[in-house]
Amino acid sequence: MKLLQAVLVGVGPFEKLVLPFADEAGDARAMTVIHGAGGVGKSSVLAALASTRPGHCVVQPMRWEPPESAPQPFAACDWALGQDEPARPHPLSVVSPNARLSLNDEQEALRRREQALFDRLANEGGFAFLSIPSTRWFSRQPIAFSAPARTVARYDVRASVGADDATRSDLARETKQALAYAAISRALAQPEARGERNFELLGAAMQSALDSLLQLVGCSYRGIDPFSFEPMFLVQGSERELPFDALPTRARHLAAFAALAVRTLWAAYPDHDPRESEGVIAIDEVDLHQDPQVQQQLLPAFRQALPAAQWILTTASAVLASSADARAVLALRPLPKAAGAGEAVRVFAGDQARTH
């Protein structure tokens, strides 16, 4: 599953915003960077995408002070289902429950039935989507295990982290569990096939994804400690291995990006190599705590880590945005509206995203 287009009406600061996530040929872009200063609605965009997809579609929240004539906010997203439904020749339109796409009652009823069908299919597996908020942080606590079948090895298509809820954005435990589970399951698995799940593919993908991102900051993943089960890393120039909690902040962010993305793709498609599985990985303010040198190399590293995934990244960094192909950048900028009506946020794509 990959995203082709999103239309937001009355969501966040947007009156109506059309965001293209497909290239000139109509195929989903592998990488999209949404660039803009604080307050232009980057987090609102990712929150709308996360809540308007197969398996998880809910009503968009009302504005704090909506204009009197403002319509009920809604989002509409077109998804190319790809590996999730290879025989489908056209995109699936997913729309907020309170809105409709067609004025024709028969066509709209058909679209709603189709959306309901794929909601049921998504709850049976696949349709991978991961959202990592900008409010992310890392507590210092020992790793805690629970039944993998109900936690790290299970993909809940309805799970969606609030973009503004910092109490739910502690990524330390989830990252540690993903790393430890990949190593332990790989070691315990028997040589013969274990149902649909291939633990060797999980372990190999976890190691290669971590290597792709951590090498940007001079770190490498060494595995888990046999006494504490804590993930251990080696920092260039260090004479000893360091646990996850002792890593520099920027390295913990990169490790979380890799570990959580691999874990999500493998849990959604346990019979596939995560490096070959389709899915959407959305990261808000991806440049946080990363220096300019890392920002310039971050996008190719993501593509190397998981080349089949679709990455949707937001940033306020001009350095990171300039490192992307011009066709992959969507710039959100406030423009003056009519006198006394405040400002409107508009999207600029391609060369206009850099020069306007």
N, C-alpha and C positions, 0 to 999 in steps of 0.2 A: 504494500500500500504506500502510495506517495501522493502528495498534495499538488494539485494543478492550479487552483485559483481559490481565493477567499474574498467574499464581499461582506463588509461590516456596515451596518446601518444603525446609527444611534448608540454605538458601543464606545465606551470611554469618551475620548474627545472628538470622535469622528461623527460627522453628519452622514456621509457615505464614503466608504473607502473600498477601492478595488485593488487587490494585491495579486499580481501574476507570479506564479511559481513554476511556470513552464517556459521552455525555450521557444525559438521560432518554429521548430518542427512540431510543437505541441506536446513534447515529452517533458516530464517533471525534471527540473534542474536538480542536480545532485547537491548543490550548495547555494543557499540564499542568505545574504547578509542584510538585515534590516538596520539601517543606520539613522541615528537621530539623537538630539540632545535629551536631557531629562525632561519628563513631562509631556512628551509628544505622543505617548501611547504605545510604546514598544511592548511593555508588559501586557497591556490590554489586548494587543494583537495575539500574542502567544496564548493568553488565557482563552480567547475566543476560539482559536484553532483547537486547543485541547478539549473544549467542551462542545465541538461540532464535528464529530467524526463517527465512523461506524462503531456501534457499541456504546457510545457515550455522547449523547446529544441532549443538552438541557437549555432552559430558557436563559438568555443573557441578562445580567443584572441591570437594574434601572440606574440612571445617573442620580447623583445626589440632588441636583437642582435642574431637572430637565425643562426645556422651554415648554410653554403651554401647548403648543401645537406639535410637539415632538412625537414621532411614532414609537410604538413599542420596539425596543432594541432587538435586533436579531442578527444572526450570522448565517451565511450560506457558503459551504465549501464543496468544491468538486474534487473527488478523489479518484485516482487511477489505481485500481485494486491489484494489478500486477500478479504477484505470486499468490495472493489470497483468492483470486478468481480469474485464472489465466484465460478462460474462454470468453470473458466479458469484453466486448469491443469498444464500449464507451464508458465515460466516467460515471461514478455514482455521486449524485447530488445529495448532500446532507444539510438540512435546514433546521434552524431552531423550531421547537414545537409550536410556537405561537405565530409562525409566519408561513407564507405560501409563495411558491415560485410562479405558478401559472394561474391565469384568470379562468382557464378552462377547468371546470370541476372534475371532469373525467380524467384529464391529464394529471391534475394535482392529486387525485385519489390514487392513481397508479403510482405516482412518485412516493407517496406516503407508505403505500404497501411495500414498495421496493425497499425503502429505508428501514421499515420495520423488519423485513426479512433479513437484511444484513446486520441489523442490531442483534438478532438471535444468533446468526452465524458467528459474529464476532465474539460472543460469549462462550463459544466452543473452542476458541483458540485463534491465534494469528492476529492480524491487524495491529501490528506493534506501533506504539506511540509512547515516547518518553519526553517528559517536560521537566527541565531543571530550572528552578526559579533563581532570580538574582539575590534573594534573601538567604541563600545557602550559607551554612556555617558548619563547623566541625567541633563537636564536643570531645572532651578527653575522657573516654570511658573504655573499659575492657570489652572485648568482643563477647557477645551473648548469642547462644545458639537456640533455635527452636526447630520444630519439624520442618525440613526443607520443602516438603510437598505443600505446605500451607503458607510458606513465606517466600524465600528467595527463588525457589524453583517453580513458583506459580506466577503466571501473568494475569493480572486482573485488568481487563480492558476498560473498566469503569474508574480505575484509580486515576486521580488527577490532583496534583498538589496545587494549593492556592498560591498564586504568584505573589501575594502580599502577606502571607501568613508565615512569619519567621518561626513560629513554634513548631511548624511541621517541616521545616527546611534543614534540620540537622541531618547531614548526609553521612556522618561518621559511621554509625552502626550499620547502615545499609551497605555502604561501600566495603567495610570490613567483612560483612557476611558474604557478599558476592565473591570477594577474593578468596576467602577461606573455603567456601563451598566449592568453587571451581577446582581448587587444589585437592581437597579431601575426596571429592567424588571421582576425580581423575585417578587418584591413587587407589581407591577402593574398588573401582569398576573392574569387572572380569573381562578377559580378552574377548569373549563372545558378546554378541549384541545384547543390550539391556533394554528390551522393549523398543520404544521409539527414540529414547534419549541416548545421544552419543556424547559421553562425558569427555572423551578424548578431544573432540572438536571444541567443547567448551573451554577446556584448559589451554589448548593451543591458541584459540582466539583471544582469550583473556591475556595471555602472555604477550602476544604480538601487538594487541591494541595498547597495552600499557607501555611497551617498548617504543611504539610510534610517538606517543605523547610525552612520556617522561624524558626521553632523550633531549627534548627541547630545553629542559632545565637541569641537565646534567645528572639525572637520576636513573636508576634501573630497578626493576622489581626482582627480588630474589626468591620469593616464595613465602610460606608461612612458617613460623617458629614452631618446632615440634613440642615445646613445653607449654606455650601460652596460646598457640593457634593465631597469634597476631601476625598480620602481614608485615613482611620485612623488606626494606629497601636499602640500596646502597647509593650514597651521594658521592659524586666525583670529588676526590680529594679527601674523603673520609676513610678512616682505617677500620671502621666497624659498621655493622649493619644497624639501621635505624628502624624503629617501628613506625607505623603510619602516623601516630600522634606526634612524633618528633620531626616529621618532614616539614620543610618550609611551606608556608601557606599556599604559594602558587603551585607547588608540586601536589599537595593534597587535592586541589581543585582539578588538576589534570588527571590524577589517578581516579577521582570520582567520575569524571566524564567517561573515561574508558571503561571502568568496571561496571557502572550502572547501564551504559549503553549495551555492552556485551551481554550482561545478565538479562536485560529486557528482550533482546532479539532471540537469545537462546531459549528463554522461558516461553516466548510466543511460538517459536518454531524449533522444538527440541530435536527434530530429526534433520536439521540443516546446520551447516557451518555458519555461525553468526557473521562471518566476514562475507558471506554470499547471500545473506537474508535482507530483504527489503523492510523498511520501516522508517519512521520519522523521528528524528532526535532534535528537539527544540531546546535551546539553551539561552536564557535571558542574561544580558550583560556578560557575554562570554569572556570579555577582556579583563574582568575584575582581578586585581592582584597580579596581572601579568605585565612584564616590562615590554617596551616597544619591540625589542629584538624577538621576543617570543611571539608577540602579536603578528609580526610579519610572516612567521613560519607556521602559525597555528592552523590555517585552513588546509594547506597541503597535508599536514599531519593527520587531521581528521579524515581526509579522503583516503590516506594510506591505512589508517586504523580500521575503518569499516567502509570499504569502497562501494558497497551496494546500498548503503543507507542514504536517506535524504536528510541533510543537515539544514536546519533553519535557526540562524543565530542572530541575536540582537546585540548592538554595541553602540556606545557613544564615542568610540575611538576612531578618529580619522585614519590612524595608522593601520588598524586592522581592516577598515573598509577599503582603503586604497590598495591593500594586498590582494583583494578579490578581483575577479574578472568584472569589468564594468557592467556586463549583462546580468551579473548575479547580485547587484546591489540595488536595494530599494531604500530610498532616503525619505524619511518622514520629516516635514518641515512645516512650522506654523506660518500661515499667510494672513495678512489683514483681511477681515471681512467688511461688510458694510458698516457705516458709522454707528457706533453704539452696540454692535453685535459681537464684539470680541474677536477672537481669532479662529480660523479653521485650519486643520491639519490636512495637508495634501501629500500624496506620494509621488516621488519622481524616480524614474527607472533609467537604467543604462547610463549614457553619458551625462544626462541631466542630473543624475543622482550625485555626480561628482562636481559638476561645473555650475549648476544653477545657483 
